[in-house]
Amino acid sequence: VTQGLPALREKLQARIERQYGHADRKVFVTSGTSGGLSLLLWSLVNPGDEVLMFDPYFVMYPALTKLVGGVPVIIDTYPDFRIDLNKVASAITPKTKLIILNSPANPTGVVATEEEVRGLAKLAAERNVLLVSDEIYSSFCFDQPVASPANYNDRTLVIDGFSKSHGMTGWRLGYIHGPAEIIDAMIKLQQ
C-alpha cells in the first residue's frame, strides 16, 4: 500500500479531522516531507507555472520548483523575516500556481504570526492560489501553538512528518493532508 500503512493513516486522519473539521481533508504518508513536496510539485505545477516562496527559504524549494519546470518567485522578507502581504499580493500573477509557507521557518526559525498566516490564507483563497504549509518544525514552537493556514483556508495543503519531532532525521516518514482531489492525484503519482 503506497499511501502508507492503513493503521497509521487512520490515526493521522482521525487527528486531522479533530483538529480541522474539514469535510474534504484527506491524508497520505510520504517518503519524508521532501518526498511529499516533490510529489506535490510534480502533481500540480506545469512548465512555466510560478511558485511563490519567502527568502530566506529551505534550499530545496526553488530547486524542486525548477525540476518540474516551474518558476520560483522569491519574496524578500529582510531584514526582520516577516511576511509582507502587500509584497505577496504584488507577486501574484495569472501564472501563480501556489505559495509555499514554512513556519517555523528553515533556516531562520522565525514563526509567522497568526495575523500573517490568516492574511496569507485569505489572500490565497481570494486569488485562487493554492497555499502549501510546510509544518515540519511546528512541534518546536513552545510559546504557543503554531498557526496553520489550514485553520483559515480549507484548500491549504499541509506537509508534516516525524523525523524532526522524533529526533530521527534519516527516518524519512512524512505526510500530507489537504483537499481529497489533490491528495488522490499525488497518491496516483506515488503509486
matplotlib code that plots the C-alpha trace (Angstrom):
import matplotlib.pyplot as plt

x = [0.0, 1.9, -0.1, 1.1, 0.1, -3.7, -3.3, -1.0, -3.2, -6.3, -4.7, -3.5, -6.9, -8.7, -6.3, -6.6, -10.4, -10.5, -8.1, -9.6, -13.1, -12.9, -15.3, -12.9, -9.5, -7.6, -4.1, -1.4, 2.0, 5.1, 8.8, 9.6, 8.4, 10.8, 9.4, 5.9, 6.9, 8.3, 5.0, 3.0, 5.0, 5.0, 1.3, 0.3, 3.0, 3.1, 6.1, 6.0, 3.8, 5.0, 5.7, 6.0, 8.3, 9.8, 13.5, 15.3, 13.9, 14.6, 17.2, 15.0, 12.1, 13.5, 15.4, 12.4, 10.3, 12.8, 13.0, 9.3, 9.6, 8.1, 9.4, 10.4, 9.3, 11.2, 9.6, 12.1, 11.4, 14.6, 15.6, 13.2, 12.0, 8.3, 5.7, 4.6, 1.1, 1.4, 4.6, 2.8, -0.3, 2.0, 3.9, 0.8, 0.2, -2.1, 0.8, 1.0, 0.1, 1.0, 2.6, 4.9, 4.9, 7.3, 6.7, 8.7, 11.0, 14.1, 16.7, 15.7, 13.5, 11.1, 7.4, 4.8, 2.3, -1.3, -2.1, 0.4, -0.9, -4.5, -3.9, -1.9, -4.6, -7.3, -5.2, -4.6, -8.3, -9.3, -6.7, -7.5, -3.8, -3.1, -1.3, 1.2, 2.2, 5.4, 4.9, 7.7, 9.1, 5.7, 6.4, 9.3, 7.2, 6.9, 5.4, 2.1, 0.8, 1.8, -1.0, -1.7, -3.2, -5.4, -7.4, -8.4, -8.4, -9.7, -7.9, -4.5, -2.2, -0.2, 3.1, 4.4, 6.3, 8.0, 11.8, 12.3, 9.9, 11.1, 14.8, 15.3, 16.1, 17.0, 13.7, 12.1, 8.5, 6.2, 2.6, 0.5, -3.2, -5.5, -8.4, -9.1, -8.8, -5.3, -4.3, -5.7, -3.6, -0.5, -1.3, -1.5, 1.9, 3.4, 1.8]
y = [0.0, 3.0, 5.7, 4.4, 1.7, 1.8, 1.9, 5.0, 6.7, 6.1, 7.6, 10.6, 11.1, 11.0, 13.6, 15.9, 15.6, 16.6, 19.5, 21.0, 19.6, 20.0, 17.7, 17.2, 16.7, 13.6, 12.4, 10.1, 9.1, 10.1, 9.4, 12.3, 15.9, 16.5, 13.4, 14.8, 18.3, 16.6, 14.7, 17.9, 19.9, 17.1, 16.7, 20.4, 22.5, 22.7, 24.2, 28.0, 28.0, 30.3, 29.1, 31.9, 31.3, 33.5, 34.4, 33.0, 29.6, 25.9, 25.2, 22.6, 24.9, 26.6, 23.5, 21.3, 24.0, 24.2, 20.4, 20.3, 23.2, 25.8, 29.3, 30.1, 33.6, 34.8, 37.2, 39.2, 39.1, 41.0, 42.5, 41.0, 37.9, 39.0, 38.3, 41.5, 40.7, 43.6, 42.1, 38.7, 40.3, 42.2, 39.0, 37.0, 36.8, 34.7, 32.2, 31.8, 28.2, 28.0, 29.7, 27.8, 28.9, 27.4, 28.3, 27.9, 28.7, 26.8, 28.3, 31.3, 29.7, 32.7, 31.8, 33.6, 35.5, 34.4, 37.7, 36.9, 33.4, 34.4, 37.1, 34.8, 32.2, 34.7, 36.2, 32.7, 31.9, 35.3, 34.9, 31.1, 30.2, 27.0, 27.6, 24.9, 25.0, 23.2, 22.5, 20.0, 22.2, 23.0, 20.8, 23.0, 26.1, 26.3, 29.8, 29.0, 26.6, 27.4, 29.0, 26.8, 28.4, 25.4, 26.8, 29.7, 28.2, 24.7, 24.3, 24.6, 21.6, 20.8, 19.0, 17.5, 14.5, 12.7, 12.9, 16.2, 15.9, 12.4, 13.2, 10.8, 12.9, 10.0, 8.2, 9.8, 9.5, 12.4, 13.0, 15.5, 16.4, 18.6, 18.5, 15.0, 15.5, 16.9, 14.1, 11.5, 12.9, 12.7, 9.1, 8.1, 9.6, 7.9, 4.6]
z = [0.0, -1.2, 0.6, 4.0, 6.4, 7.0, 10.8, 10.6, 8.0, 10.1, 13.2, 11.3, 9.6, 12.9, 14.4, 11.4, 11.4, 15.1, 14.5, 11.4, 10.9, 7.1, 5.2, 2.4, 4.0, 3.3, 4.4, 3.0, 4.1, 2.1, 2.0, 4.2, 3.8, 0.9, -0.9, -0.2, -1.5, -4.7, -5.3, -4.7, -7.2, -9.8, -9.4, -9.6, -11.3, -15.1, -17.0, -16.6, -13.5, -10.8, -7.2, -4.6, -1.7, 1.1, 1.3, 3.2, 2.2, 2.6, -0.1, -1.9, -2.6, -5.7, -6.9, -6.8, -8.5, -11.3, -11.6, -12.5, -14.9, -12.6, -12.0, -8.4, -7.4, -4.4, -1.9, 0.2, 4.0, 5.0, 7.5, 10.1, 8.2, 8.4, 5.7, 4.0, 2.5, 0.1, -1.4, -1.8, -3.4, -5.9, -6.7, -7.7, -11.4, -13.6, -13.8, -10.0, -9.1, -5.4, -2.4, 0.0, 3.6, 6.1, 9.7, 11.9, 9.0, 7.9, 8.2, 10.4, 13.0, 12.7, 13.4, 11.3, 13.4, 13.4, 11.6, 8.9, 8.5, 8.5, 5.9, 3.7, 3.8, 3.0, 0.1, -1.4, -1.2, -2.8, -5.6, -6.1, -5.5, -3.6, -0.3, 0.9, 4.5, 5.4, 9.1, 9.8, 12.6, 14.3, 17.3, 18.2, 19.0, 22.7, 23.5, 21.8, 19.1, 15.5, 13.5, 10.5, 7.4, 7.1, 10.0, 7.8, 4.3, 3.9, 0.5, 2.2, 1.8, 4.9, 4.8, 8.1, 9.4, 12.2, 11.6, 13.3, 16.2, 17.0, 16.5, 13.6, 10.6, 8.5, 9.1, 6.1, 7.3, 6.4, 5.5, 3.6, 4.1, 2.1, -0.4, -1.5, -5.2, -4.8, -2.4, -4.8, -7.7, -5.5, -4.5, -8.1, -8.8, -5.7, -6.8]

ax = plt.figure().add_subplot(projection="3d")
ax.plot(x, y, z, "-o")
ax.set_aspect("equal")
plt.show()
